[in-house]
Amino acid sequence: MEKQTILAEKQIIKTKRLLLRPVRLDDAKDMYEYTSNPDVVRYTTMTTATSVKQTYDGIAEFFIANPVGKWGIESLAEERLIGTIDLRLDSNNNAAEIGYALNEKFWGNGFMPEAASVVLKLGFEELKLHRIYAVHDIDNPNSGRVMKKIGMQKEGVLREAAYIKNRYINHCVHSILSTEYFGKNG
């Protein structure tokens, strides 16, 4: 089965505490809460949201226009959106990149490793990927800790690899291979 088809079929993924599901327009208020926080968007390509309307439009353009491989992270206890996670396929290399953002109010509770772990599972067990990787700004070690918690290994640093928000940033690359994943989860 085609990888895009599998992703399209897996729009809902439930964990113990989370529901990964498509982002909806009515998530704009919840998403604005964290995307308007400079501490949350500092290390991302996202700009700091200035209004719920801007967030609403962004949801339509990014999440609804092309929803495959993109999930909102809903807290089952809170019954609201607390973040997002996506899996960007690199079909030429049978690989994918994970990206994520989480409302600061929920940092440090293991939500992102929980969400990322099920996305890894989908990537390796159903999409049959060979490699999944993630990058973080070297000045954001908390994101790197999430990557380590899900079994990724640090590969290295790409010096001044991206120009984001008027500065060059160093990308720290982490990855996990299918053999490593199945070695731990086989």
Salt bridges, closest charged atoms under 4 A:
ASP26 OD1 - ARG24 NE 2.98
ASP27 OD2 - ARG21 NH1 2.68
ASP30 OD1 - ARG80 NH1 3.54
GLU33 OE1 - ARG80 NH1 3.10
GLU33 OE2 - LYS105 NZ 2.97
ASP39 OD1 - ARG42 NH1 2.96
ASP57 OD1 - LYS53 NZ 2.76
GLU74 OE1 - ARG21 NE 2.75
GLU78 OE1 - ARG80 NE 3.69
ASP86 OD2 - ARG88 NH1 3.20
GLU97 OE2 - ARG88 NH2 3.49
GLU114 OE1 - ARG17 NE 2.67
GLU126 OE1 - LYS10 NZ 3.33
ASP137 OD2 - ARG167 NH2 2.62
ASP139 OD2 - ARG167 NH1 3.77
GLU155 OE1 - ARG131 NH2 2.77
